[in-house]
Amino acid sequence: MATALFLSSPLLHHCQNEKVVGRTISKFNSSFYGNLIAHRIPIRRENIHSFRNKSTAISSVLGRRTKVKRETVIPDSDYRIPIVLLGASGLLVYSNNLAAAVPVGLLGLLLLVQATRIRFVFDDEALEVRVGSELKESGENVFVGGKNRWKYSSFVNWEFWWPNFPILVYFKETQTKPEGQIHFFPIIFNGKQLYDVMVERCGPSKTSAPKKK
């Protein structure tokens, strides 16, 4: 990394007896260090190129070393959908519609349990599904195979249904299949936290942005 030092100098003398590339400073007054005497060293073009190449190399090395990783984000659990489903099941039971009450109640109970277990973990390079407070690995995907971990760079698109009361999150990635694999997950997480981190890590969604109030 090259650092530029700006000095205020009222008096500059140029060497006229030597043919040099650029101008050789013979004497100048510095507001920082007083009077400085510079040696009459020719500034050659090859020296300039060498300095620039070394500066670029140093900057490149420092750039790699100072790369900052993004923090891991885990959206909070959200129980609104399970509660709504269990409430709907109770209303169906009250109206003597047991045929509909049973599947709705079972789905609500399943999502309630999953909301206490499943975690979306957004690390520096990928989204991963983990289980429990200890964030254990979830194993292979039972539907399409492969690990439940997808790099952000493989995301083709993602959407929320519906943004202001999110129920499902959809995304398509090319890591599982080159032609693209679609995934659906019930949103049993904090919808705003999930949306914000997906915009940051996966790019903006095409149509599912929450409406501005």
C-alpha positions in Angstrom: 0.0 0.0 0.0 1.5 3.3 -1.1 1.0 6.3 1.1 1.1 9.8 -0.3 2.7 12.5 1.9 1.7 16.0 1.0 4.3 18.7 1.9 3.9 22.4 1.5 7.0 23.9 0.0 7.4 27.5 -1.1 10.7 27.0 -2.8 11.6 24.3 -5.4 14.8 24.3 -7.5 15.0 22.0 -10.5 18.1 20.5 -11.7 18.8 21.6 -15.3 22.2 20.1 -15.8 21.1 16.4 -15.8 18.7 14.8 -18.2 16.3 12.9 -16.1 12.8 11.5 -16.4 10.7 13.7 -14.2 12.2 16.5 -12.0 14.9 16.1 -9.4 14.3 18.1 -6.2 17.5 19.7 -5.1 16.2 21.7 -2.1 12.8 22.4 -0.5 11.4 23.8 2.7 9.0 21.4 4.5 6.4 22.6 7.0 6.8 19.3 8.8 10.5 18.7 9.0 12.2 22.1 8.3 14.9 22.3 5.6 15.6 19.0 3.8 18.3 18.4 1.3 17.6 15.8 -1.4 20.3 14.0 -3.2 20.4 14.5 -6.9 19.3 11.0 -7.9 17.9 10.6 -11.4 14.3 9.3 -11.4 14.3 6.7 -14.1 11.2 5.2 -15.7 12.2 1.6 -14.9 12.5 2.6 -11.2 8.9 4.0 -11.3 7.6 0.7 -12.9 9.4 -1.4 -10.3 7.9 0.7 -7.4 4.4 0.4 -8.8 4.7 -3.4 -9.3 5.9 -3.8 -5.7 3.1 -1.6 -4.4 0.5 -3.6 -6.3 1.9 -6.9 -4.9 1.9 -5.6 -1.4 -1.6 -4.2 -1.7 -2.8 -7.6 -3.1 -1.3 -9.5 -0.2 -2.7 -7.1 2.4 -6.1 -7.2 0.7 -6.3 -11.0 1.1 -5.2 -10.9 4.7 -7.7 -8.2 5.7 -10.8 -9.7 4.0 -13.6 -9.6 6.6 -16.0 -12.5 6.9 -19.6 -11.8 7.3 -21.1 -12.7 10.7 -23.3 -15.8 11.0 -27.0 -14.9 11.2 -29.7 -17.3 12.7 -33.2 -15.8 12.4 -35.4 -16.3 15.5 -38.1 -18.9 15.6 -41.7 -17.7 14.9 -44.8 -19.6 16.0 -47.5 -17.6 14.3 -48.3 -20.1 11.5 -48.6 -23.1 13.9 -50.8 -21.1 16.2 -53.0 -20.0 13.4 -53.4 -23.6 12.1 -54.1 -24.9 15.6 -56.7 -22.1 16.1 -58.3 -23.0 12.8 -58.4 -26.6 13.8 -60.2 -25.7 17.1 -62.8 -23.7 15.2 -63.4 -26.6 12.8 -63.9 -28.9 15.8 -66.3 -26.4 17.3 -68.3 -26.4 14.0 -68.3 -30.3 14.0 -66.1 -30.4 10.9 -63.8 -33.1 12.1 -62.7 -34.2 8.7 -61.0 -30.9 8.1 -60.0 -30.3 11.7 -57.8 -33.3 12.0 -55.3 -32.6 9.1 -55.2 -28.9 9.9 -54.5 -29.6 13.5 -51.8 -32.2 12.7 -50.1 -29.8 10.3 -50.2 -27.1 13.0 -48.7 -29.4 15.6 -46.0 -30.5 13.2 -44.9 -27.0 12.4 -45.0 -26.1 16.1 -42.5 -28.9 16.8 -40.4 -27.9 13.8 -40.3 -24.3 14.9 -38.6 -25.3 18.1 -36.1 -27.5 16.3 -35.2 -26.2 12.8 -32.8 -23.4 12.3 -31.7 -21.5 9.2 -28.0 -20.7 9.6 -26.6 -18.1 7.2 -22.8 -18.2 7.5 -20.2 -16.3 5.4 -20.8 -18.4 2.2 -23.9 -20.5 2.5 -27.3 -21.2 3.9 -27.6 -24.4 6.0 -30.4 -26.1 7.7 -29.4 -27.2 11.2 -31.3 -28.8 14.1 -31.7 -27.9 17.8 -30.1 -25.4 20.0 -26.8 -27.1 19.5 -27.1 -26.6 15.8 -26.5 -30.2 14.8 -26.2 -31.2 11.2 -29.6 -32.1 9.6 -28.2 -34.8 7.4 -29.2 -35.4 3.8 -32.3 -33.9 2.2 -34.9 -36.6 2.2 -36.6 -35.4 -1.0 -33.8 -34.5 -3.4 -30.7 -35.8 -1.6 -27.5 -34.0 -0.8 -26.6 -31.9 2.2 -29.0 -29.2 3.4 -26.4 -26.6 2.7 -26.5 -24.3 -0.4 -23.9 -21.6 -1.4 -25.3 -18.2 -2.1 -23.5 -18.1 -5.4 -25.7 -21.0 -6.6 -29.0 -19.2 -6.0 -31.0 -18.4 -9.1 -34.0 -16.8 -7.5 -36.0 -16.8 -4.3 -39.4 -15.5 -3.2 -41.6 -15.0 -0.1 -45.3 -15.9 0.0 -46.6 -13.5 1.2 -44.3 -10.7 2.2 -46.4 -9.0 4.9 -47.4 -12.3 6.5 -44.9 -14.8 5.1 -46.0 -18.4 5.0 -43.6 -20.0 2.5 -40.1 -19.3 1.3 -39.1 -20.6 -2.1 -35.6 -20.7 -3.7 -34.0 -22.3 -6.7 -30.3 -23.3 -6.7 -27.9 -25.0 -9.1 -25.7 -26.7 -6.5 -27.9 -29.8 -6.2 -28.7 -30.0 -10.0 -27.1 -28.0 -12.8 -30.5 -27.3 -14.3 -31.7 -26.0 -11.0 -33.4 -27.5 -7.9 -36.5 -25.8 -6.3 -37.0 -25.8 -2.5 -40.0 -24.8 -0.4 -39.9 -24.2 3.4 -42.6 -23.0 5.7 -41.6 -19.7 7.3 -41.3 -20.7 11.0 -38.7 -18.0 11.5 -38.9 -14.2 12.0 -40.0 -13.1 8.6 -38.2 -9.7 8.6 -34.9 -11.1 9.8 -35.1 -13.9 7.2 -36.0 -11.5 4.4 -33.2 -9.0 5.3 -30.5 -11.6 5.5 -31.6 -13.3 2.2 -31.5 -9.9 0.4 -28.0 -9.3 1.8 -26.5 -12.7 1.1 -28.6 -14.0 -1.9 -29.4 -10.7 -3.8 -32.8 -9.0 -4.1 -35.9 -10.9 -4.6 -37.8 -10.1 -7.8 -41.3 -9.8 -6.6 -41.6 -10.5 -2.9 -40.4 -7.2 -1.3 -42.7 -6.2 1.6 -45.0 -3.2 0.8 -43.9 0.1 2.2 -46.3 1.4 4.8 
